[in-house]
Structures are given as C-alpha cells and as structure tokens.
Amino acid sequence: MFKNFDELYDAVRGQTNRIVIPGANNIEVLSACRMGRDEGLISGGILIGPEKQIRELAAQAGLPLEGFTIIDKSDYSDVDKVYSEMCNLAVDLVKSGDGDFLVKGLVDTKWYMRGILRKEARAFPEGNLLSHFALFQTENYHKMFVISDVAVVPAPTLEQKAKIIENSVDILRALGIEKPKVAAICPVEKVSPKITSTADAAELVKMNREGKIKNCIVEGPYDVYIAFSKQFAEEKGIKGALVPGDLDLALMPELNSANVMYKAICVFGRGIRNASILTGVNIPVVLPSRADSPETKLNSIALACYLKDKFR
C-alpha cells in the first residue's frame, strides 16, 4: 500500500482518469479538477450542468476545458427534475465506461444518492450496504488509517457493522493490505450490558474468529487510546493483541461519535490529509462534504482513480 498521499498521487499520475460531475457549476469542485489536471491525475471527463456557468467558473478556477465534454443542463424551472436527470446521467456514463469515477458537484445529495441506488443503474448490488470510507494521514500516527462509518449509516445494527467492516476491508485489500487490522471502537474496553456497542464489539470479534467476517483481524471493544497505542493497551492489561497501535480500520459504534471524531481529527490533528469514498457500490463514488477543501476533494479523486480498476 502507498504510505502517504504523495505516493498515492505518484501511483495514479499520468493515467487515463476521467471524472464525471453532475452539477459541475461549482467553483470548489472545478478548482479540485484544475489541481488534478496540474498534478497529472485527471485526464479529462464529463461536466454536467448549465454550460455557460460551467465555462465561467472553469475560467475563474483556471481549469482549461480541453479533454472535457460539457453536457448542458440549463433548464432549472423544475430543480428536482434537473438534479435527478444530471445525477442519473452521471451514474449511467460511469457504468457505460464513458467515465471512470463519479464526483458530486452542485446537486442535492438526495438526488445524487438516488441516482446511484436506482435499480436500473446496477451500481448498487442487491444485498449490499452503502457505507462511507474515510482515509487519513496524520503526523500523530505511523501509517494511514480508516474511520467508518462517518456519513451514511446512522445507527448500525450488529449485522450492518459486519457489512461496514466487509466493505472497508474490501477497499483496504484493494489498496494492498492483505489482512487489515480492525478495532471495534467503544467508550470502554470491557463488555457492559449498559453499553450496546461493547456487546456488539465482542460479537464482531467472535464472528471474525468463526470465519463469518473474513480476511481481517477484528479486536475489541477498544477505546480510542487502546486502539491507537500499544503502550496504552498494555497499561490497561491487554497483552498479545495485534491491533492496538497498528490498526488499519477504526469501526465506530454509530454516526454521532464517528462524525464527531472525523471532524475533530480534521480540526485538531497535526499534518492532516484525508480522502473519502463510498463503499458497497460497484463504481468509484466520491461524496464530498461542503466543508471539504479542494485538496481533500483532490485526495478523494486520487483515491477513486487508484481504485477504478477494482470496480471493473
């Protein structure tokens, strides 16, 4: 696996990486595209939205439009209809091979997700669970790590937590980690009937040992201190464990804690770089937050470029 985002950029630079953006009339995402062109990460793509506005904003962002096709969608008399049309078209273009990955522009997330989840699009296999994969690089930890799920599943059941692990492990294995180490994060490291997440963590460990959750090592319940530090784990009497201080995936108990942890790392962490994609789908999908910087969007684009062949 690449050790940092610079190595990720090197791995995808110079390839044919075609972006598809519904609602491309968005200065932030066009700035990320310009950075991607400058870095040699994006070769071109398809921009969907009001053509005049896209051209004006691309000029402001310094993005040359050679290699890009603009599909004009200028009639906003029915906003929901045009959002739906743009998102459906974008997904279909990636599925048909006319683009390599999908990035949300200035469209409502509701329509973006509906475009992906449409049965006729065949982008979301039946029985799968959609989840969010957030990849971090920080000066405070010796390797890149993932937090999930920080955006999609509000209160995952035990079965959904198992699916979130499977989704993330699939991506981590595609990134070159043969047997990812997973920590089931909880407020405390002991099972308590009053804290449901601890019981779920113990059950996930059991499922992993029984071979029901494959291709990874699951340990827990661990608090954040234990999960990220072998020293803290040993001080709390946890010896012989493989995950503390070397985790690849922090499985969060639910969205409240996951989203807060994600944002706290972004705000307070040192040397933070991060990227995120959706998992559980069979096309690379970037779902940027409005608060994401152009660099974070670019990191996510680079990750989608790296993974595009996995989805084929």
N, C-alpha and C positions, 0 to 999 in steps of 0.2 A: 504494500500500500504506500502511496505517497505520504511523506512525513509532514507536509505543510501545504498551504495553498499555492505557494510558488511552484512546488513540484507538480501539483495538480495542473497549473497553467501550462507548464512545460509538456505535460503528457498529452494535452489536447490542442496545443498551439499548431496552427498550420493545416488542420484537418478541415474537411467539408462539414461545417456545423451550421445548419440552417435553422434560424429562430422563427417561430410563428407567434405573433402577438395580436390577440383580439383587443380592440381599444388602444391602438398604438398612438393615439393622440395624447401622449403622456410624457412630459419632459424628463421625469426621473428614469423611466424605462428606456427612453431613447438615449439618454446620457449613458446608461449602462451598456446599451448597444454600441455607442461610439467608443467607449472604453474597451469593449470586446473586440471591435474592429482594430483599434490601436494595438491591442495585445496579440492580435492574430488568432483570437479564439472563435470569432464569428465570421463566417464567410459570406453571409447574406441571409435572406429569409423573406418572409411574407408579413407585411404590415397591414392590418385590417382596421378600417375606421374612416373618418372624414379626411379625404385626400388632401385638401387644401391645408387643413390644420396640421396634419402629419408632416407635410413638407415644411411648413413654417417652423414647427417645433424641432424638426430634424436639423434645420439650419441653425436654430438657436443652440442646439446641443452640439453642433459641429459634426454631425453624422452625415457623411456622404452616402447617397442613396443608390450608388452603383451596386448591383448584386441583390438589391431588394425589389420585390414586387409589391405595389400598393393595391389593395382591393378596396375600392371606395364604398364606404357606407356612411352617407351624409344625411339621410332622412331620419331625424330624431323625433318625428312627430309622435311616435309611439316608442318611448325609451326602452321599455321592457322587451318589445319585439326586436328592436335593433341589437340590444345586448344579447338576446337569445340567438339571433342569427349569426352574429360575429363569433360567439363562443362555439356554437355548433360547427360552423365552418372551420374554425381554427383546429378543433379536435379532428375533424374529418381530414383536413390537409396533412396533419401529422400521421394519422392512421394510414393514409394512402401513400405515404412516402414522399410527399412534396415538401415536407419539413421534418426536422429531426427532434425538436422538442418545443414545448408549449410554455409561454410566459404570460402571465396575466398583466394586462395594461389597464386602461381606464374603463373597466366594466365592473358591474356589481358582482361580488363574489358568488352570490346565489346563482347567477346565470352561468358563471364560469364552471361552478361545480356541477350544475345540471347538464351542461354540455358534455362534461367528462363522464357523468354517470348514466347518460342515456343508453338504454339497452341496445339500440340500433348502432351506436357508435362502437360497441365492442371494445371499449377502452378499459372497462372495469369488469373483470371476470366474475361470474356468479359465484357467490360464497366467499368472496374476498372481503376484507375490511380496509377501508380507506384510513390511512394514518399519516402522521407528519414526522419527518426525519430531519433533525436539526444537528448539523455537524459543526463542531467548534475546534478552533485552535487558540490556545492561550499560553501566556508565559508561565502561568502557575501550574501547568500540568505537562508531563513529559511527552505526551502524544495527543493526537487528535481523538476526540470522543464525541459520542452522540447522545442527545436527550430526546426522549419520545414518551408520550405524545403531547406536544405543547399547543396544538391548534385545532384538532379535528374531533377527537372523541372526548366528550366532557367528563363522563363518569364511567370508565370502562369496567365491565364485568370481568370475572376471572377469565372466561373464555376469550374476551376481547383483548385482555392483557397478553394472553398467549399468542394471539394473532399479531399484536403490535410487535412482540419480540420476533416472531417469524418474519414479518415484513422488514424489520430493521436488520435482522441477521442476513436475509437475502441480499440486501444492499451492501452490507459490510463485507460479505463474502465476494460480491462482485468487485469490491474495492481492493480485494486481495488479502483479507483477514480470514484465514481458513476456519478458525474456531473462535468466534468473538466471545468476549467475557462480558457477562451481563449482571448488573447489580439491580435487584428489586429495591427501590428506594422507599423508605418509610421514616416516620418521625423517630422511631426507636428500633433497636436491633433485636428485641425479644418479641415473641408472638404474644399478643394480648387480645382477648376476646372483645375488648372495648375499641380496638383499632383494627378495622376490617382489612386495611392494606397489609398489615403484618401477617394475617392468616392467609391472604391471597399470595403473599410472597413465599410463605412456606409451601403452599400448594404448587406454585410455579416451580420451585426447586424440586419438589417431588416429581412433577410431570417431566422435568428435564432428565432426572435420573432414570425414570421409567422409559425414556425414549419417545415420549409424546411431544416434547419440544426438542427438535434435533439441531445438530451442527453448531452447538454453542455450549457454554458453561454458564448456568444460572445459579447465583447465590443470593442469599438474603434471608430475612429482612435486614437491610443495612441502612443506617442513616448516612447522610452525605459525608460526614467526617470519615467514617469507616470505608465507604465506597471508594473515596479518592486517596486514602492514605493507609498504607500497610502498617505504619507505626501506630496510628490511632486504633486500627483493628486489633493489634497485639496488646495494646494497653487496655482494651476492653475485653481481653481474654479470647479473642478469635485467632486461632493459630492454624496453620496449614491450609488456609484459604487461598485460592488462586486469583480471585477478582480484586480484593482491596488494593488500591494503589496502582492497578493495571487494567481498570475497566475500559471497555470499548463502548458500552451502551449503558446509560442510566435510564432504567424504566421507571417513570414517575407514576405515583399512585392515581392521580387524576389531574384534570386540566387546571384547576386552581393553583395547585402547587407547581405544576410543570410550567405554566405560562409565567408565573412569578419568577421561578428560577431562571428561565430563559432570559427574561428581561433584566434580572439582577446581574447575571453574568455579562450581558451586553453593556450595562451601565457602569458596573464597578470592576469588572475584570481587567487585568493588565494584558496588553498586546492581543486584544480580542480580534479574531477574524471568524466569520461564520457563514454558513450556507444552509439552505433547506430545500427539500423537495417533498412531493407526496409519494407515499408508498401504497402498494396494494393495487396499483394501476399497471397497465402494460405499455404505456408511453411515458417518456420523461415529462413531468409536470412541475413547473416552478410556480409556487403560490406566494409571491412576495407580500410582506406587510407594508402598509402605507409608511410606517416609520423606518423601514429598511433604507440604508444609504445606497447610493449607486454601487459602491464597492461590494456591499453584501449581495445586492442583486447580481453583480458580475460573478461573485464567488458561486452563487447558486447556478448561474448559467454555465460556468465551467464544470460544475458537478454534473449537470444534466448532459453536457457534451461528453463527459467521460463515460456516463452510463448508457448513452443512447444505443449502443450495440447490444447491451444486456436485454433491452426491451424488444429486440427484433426477433 
